[in-house]
Amino acid sequence: QAQLVESGGGVVQPGGSLRLSCAASGLSLRTYAMNWYRQAPGKEREWVSQILNPGGSTDYIDSVKGRFTITRDNAKNTMYLHMDNLKPEDTAVYYCNAATWGQNYWGQGTQVTVSS
């Protein structure tokens, strides 16, 4: 059974950093387009970043460009989101997503809170 498990969320002060992880089991990340989404309180879920296979090309929502970096380790079957210079508006539940033709998997989410 395919499963995605996020970890690494927490509380951090503005300007701080976090690294989120998304560990996959029952599926190989190398065969999926991998995404990070987030959902802030009272708002709709929004796409944040993507890393494609093969080649590893990446893309980001404008609000995180230059601050967030998406990577993956195919050997560990794990995706990461490195978040620097965090802002209060980055506060949200972050979800990882694996997508390919006819298949779409989600993790349970990890909370990121940016507050002084």
PAZAPA-4460 file (N, C-alpha, C; in steps of 0.05 Angstrom, whole numbers, plus 32768, in hexadecimal, padded with zeros to 4 digits):
% residues 116
    n_x    n_y    n_z   ca_x   ca_y   ca_z    c_x    c_y    c_z   seq   type   mol
   8011   7FE8   8000   8000   8000   8000   8012   8019   8000     1      Q     A
   800C   802B   7FED   801C   8043   7FEB   8017   8056   8003     2      A     A
   802C   8062   800D   802A   8074   8024   803F   8089   8023     3      Q     A
   8037   80A2   8029   804A   80B8   802C   8048   80C2   8049     4      L     A
   805F   80C7   8055   805F   80D0   8071   8071   80E8   8073     5      V     A
   8065   80FF   807B   8074   8118   807E   807F   811A   809B     6      E     A
   8095   8128   809E   80A0   812E   80B8   80B1   8147   80B6     7      S     A
   80B9   8152   80CD   80CB   8169   80CD   80BD   8183   80D3     8      G     A
   80A3   8183   80D6   8096   819C   80DD   809C   81A5   80FA     9      G     A
   8093   81BD   8100   8098   81C7   811B   8092   81E4   811D    10      G     A
   809B   81F0   8134   8098   820D   8138   80B3   821A   8135    11      V     A
   80B4   822F   8126   80CD   823D   8121   80C8   825B   8120    12      V     A
   80DC   826A   8127   80D9   8287   8127   80DD   8291   810A    13      Q     A
   80D2   82A9   8104   80D6   82B5   80EA   80F4   82B7   80E3    14      P     A
   80FA   82B0   80CB   8116   82AF   80C2   8124   8295   80C6    15      G     A
   8116   8282   80D4   8122   8268   80D9   811F   8255   80C2    16      G     A
   8128   823C   80C7   8128   8228   80B2   811D   820E   80BD    17      S     A
   8112   81FE   80AA   8108   81E3   80B0   810E   81D2   8097    18      L     A
   8110   81B8   809B   8111   81A6   8085   80FB   8191   8088    19      R     A
   80E8   8190   8076   80D3   817C   8076   80DC   8164   8066    20      L     A
   80D3   814D   806E   80D9   8134   8060   80BF   8126   8059    21      S     A
   80C0   8118   8043   80A9   8108   803A   80B3   80EC   8032    22      C     A
   80AF   80D9   8044   80B9   80BE   803F   80A3   80AD   8032    23      A     A
   80AA   80A0   801C   8097   8090   800D   809C   8072   8012    24      A     A
   8086   8064   8013   8087   8046   8014   8071   803C   8001    25      S     A
   8076   8025   7FF5   8062   8019   7FE3   8061   8026   7FC8    26      G     A
   8072   803A   7FC3   8074   8046   7FA9   8091   8052   7FA6    27      L     A
   809A   8055   7F8D   80B4   805F   7F88   80B2   807C   7F7F    28      S     A
   80BF   808E   7F8E   80BD   80AB   7F88   80C7   80B1   7F6C    29      L     A
   80D9   80A0   7F62   80E5   80A6   7F48   80D2   80A4   7F31    30      R     A
   80BA   8099   7F36   80A6   8096   7F21   808F   80A9   7F23    31      T     A
   8091   80BC   7F36   807C   80CF   7F3B   8086   80EB   7F39    32      Y     A
   8074   80FE   7F32   8079   811A   7F36   8073   811F   7F54    33      A     A
   8085   812B   7F62   8082   812F   7F7F   807D   814D   7F85    34      M     A
   806A   8151   7F96   8062   816D   7F9D   8060   8171   7FBB    35      N     A
   8063   818A   7FC2   805C   8194   7FDD   8045   81A7   7FDA    36      W     A
   8031   81A4   7FEC   801B   81B6   7FEE   801A   81C0   800B    37      Y     A
   800A   81D5   800F   8006   81DE   802B   7FEA   81EA   802D    38      R     A
   7FDF   81E9   8045   7FC5   81F4   804B   7FC6   8203   8065    39      Q     A
   7FC2   821D   8063   7FC1   822E   807A   7FA4   822F   8086    40      A     A
   7FA2   8235   809F   7F87   8236   80AB   7F74   8248   809C    41      P     A
   7F5D   823E   8095   7F49   824E   8087   7F4D   8252   806A    42      G     A
   7F62   8245   805F   7F69   8249   8043   7F69   822E   8034    43      K     A
   7F67   822F   801A   7F68   8217   800A   7F85   820D   8008    44      E     A
   7F87   81F3   8003   7FA1   81E7   7FFF   7FAE   81F3   7FE6    45      R     A
   7FC7   81FA   7FE8   7FD5   8205   7FD1   7FEE   81F6   7FCB    46      E     A
   7FF4   81F4   7FB1   800D   81E7   7FA8   8025   81F9   7FAF    47      W     A
   803B   81EC   7FB8   8053   81FB   7FC0   806A   81F6   7FAE    48      V     A
   806F   81DC   7FA8   8087   81D6   7F99   8084   81BA   7F8C    49      S     A
   8094   81B6   7F77   8094   819D   7F68   80B0   8195   7F60    50      Q     A
   80B5   817A   7F60   80CE   816F   7F54   80C6   8158   7F43    51      I     A
   80D0   8158   7F2A   80C7   8145   7F16   80DC   812F   7F13    52      L     A
   80D3   8118   7F08   80E4   8102   7F00   80DF   80FC   7EE3    53      N     A
   80F5   80F5   7ED4   8110   80F7   7EDC   811B   8113   7ED9    54      P     A
   8133   8118   7EE0   813F   8132   7EDC   813F   8143   7EF4    55      G     A
   812B   8142   7F04   812A   8151   7F1D   8125   816E   7F1A    56      G     A
   8117   8176   7F04   8110   8193   7F01   80FD   819B   7F17    57      S     A
   80FF   81B4   7F20   80F0   81BD   7F37   80E0   81D7   7F30    58      T     A
   80CC   81DC   7F40   80BC   81F4   7F3D   80B1   81FC   7F58    59      D     A
   80AB   8216   7F5B   80A1   8220   7F75   808C   8235   7F71    60      Y     A
   807B   8237   7F84   8069   824E   7F85   8079   8267   7F8A    61      I     A
   8071   827E   7F7F   8081   8296   7F80   8088   829E   7F9D    62      D     A
   8076   829A   7FAF   807A   82A4   7FCB   8091   8296   7FDA    63      S     A
   809A   827F   7FCF   80AF   8270   7FDD   80C9   826F   7FCD    64      V     A
   80C9   8279   7FB5   80E1   8278   7FA4   80F8   8286   7FB2    65      K     A
   810F   8279   7FB1   8127   8284   7FBF   8129   827D   7FDC    66      G     A
   8114   8272   7FE7   8114   826B   8004   8111   824D   8008    67      R     A
   8101   823F   7FF7   80FC   8223   7FFA   810B   8214   7FE4    68      F     A
   8114   81FB   7FEA   8121   81EA   7FD7   8116   81CE   7FDA    69      T     A
   810D   81C3   7FC3   8102   81A8   7FC3   8118   8195   7FB8    70      I     A
   811B   817F   7FC5   812F   816B   7FBD   8123   814F   7FC1    71      T     A
   8130   813B   7FB5   8127   8120   7FBA   8140   810E   7FBB    72      R     A
   813E   80F9   7FCA   8153   80E4   7FCB   8146   80CA   7FC3    73      D     A
   814B   80C2   7FAA   813D   80AA   7FA0   8147   8091   7FAE    74      N     A
   8160   8091   7FB7   816A   807A   7FC6   815B   8076   7FE0    75      A     A
   8153   808C   7FED   8145   808B   8006   8126   808C   8002    76      K     A
   811E   8090   7FE8   8102   8092   7FE2   80F5   80A8   7FF3    77      N     A
   8102   80BF   7FF5   80FA   80D5   8006   80FD   80EF   7FF7    78      T     A
   80E9   8101   7FFC   80EA   811C   7FF1   80ED   812F   8008    79      M     A
   80F9   8146   8002   80FD   815A   8017   80F4   8176   800E    80      Y     A
   80EE   8186   8022   80EA   81A3   801C   80FA   81B2   8030    81      L     A
   810F   81BF   8027   8120   81D0   8038   8114   81EC   8037    82      H     A
   810D   81F6   804E   8100   8210   8051   8112   8223   8061    83      M     A
   811A   8238   8054   812B   824D   8062   811C   8267   8063    84      D     A
   8125   8279   8075   8119   8293   8077   80FB   8291   807A    85      N     A
   80F2   8281   808B   80D5   827C   808E   80C7   8295   8098    86      L     A
   80AE   8298   808E   809E   82AF   8095   8084   82A6   80A2    87      K     A
   8077   82B7   80B2   805E   82AF   80BE   8049   82A5   80AA    88      P     A
   8049   82B0   8092   8036   82A7   807E   803C   828B   8073    89      E     A
   8053   8280   807A   8058   8264   8073   804B   8250   8086    90      D     A
   803F   825A   809B   8031   8248   80AE   801B   8239   80A0    91      T     A
   801C   821F   80A2   8008   820E   8095   800E   81F0   809B    92      A     A
   7FFB   81DF   8094   8001   81C3   8093   800C   81BD   8077    93      V     A
   8023   81B0   8076   8031   81A9   805D   802C   818C   8057    94      Y     A
   8024   8187   803E   801E   816C   8034   8030   8165   801D    95      Y     A
   8039   814C   801C   8047   8143   8004   8034   8133   7FF3    96      C     A
   8039   8133   7FD9   8028   8127   7FC5   8038   8119   7FB0    97      N     A
   8030   8101   7FA8   803C   80F3   7F92   8027   80EF   7F7C    98      A     A
   802D   80F7   7F64   8019   80F7   7F4F   8025   80EC   7F35    99      A     A
   8014   80DB   7F28   801A   80D2   7F0E   7FFF   80CB   7F01   100      T     A
   8000   80C2   7EE8   7FE7   80BD   7EDA   7FD5   80AA   7EE9   101      W     A
   7FBE   80B4   7EF2   7FAA   80A3   7EFF   7FAF   809D   7F1C   102      G     A
   7FC5   80A7   7F27   7FCC   80A2   7F43   7FD4   80BC   7F51   103      Q     A
   7FCA   80BF   7F69   7FCF   80D7   7F79   7FD0   80CF   7F96   104      N     A
   7FE6   80D3   7FA3   7FE9   80CC   7FBF   7FF0   80E4   7FD0   105      Y     A
   7FE6   80E4   7FE9   7FEA   80FA   7FFC   7FF4   80F0   8016   106      W     A
   8005   8100   8023   800C   80FA   803F   7FF8   8106   8052   107      G     A
   7FFD   8102   806C   7FEA   810C   8080   7FEF   8129   8088   108      Q     A
   8006   8134   8080   800C   8150   8086   801D   8153   809F   109      G     A
   802D   8169   809F   803D   8171   80B6   803A   818F   80BA   110      T     A
   8036   8197   80D3   8030   81B3   80DA   804A   81C3   80DB   111      Q     A
   804A   81DA   80CE   8060   81ED   80D0   8054   8207   80DA   112      V     A
   805F   8211   80F0   8056   8229   80FD   806D   823D   80FF   113      T     A
   806A   8254   80F3   807F   8269   80F4   8075   827F   8105   114      V     A
   8081   8283   811C   8076   8296   812F   808D   829F   8142   115      S     A
   808C   82B8   814A   809F   82C2   815D   8093   82C0   817A   116      S     A
***
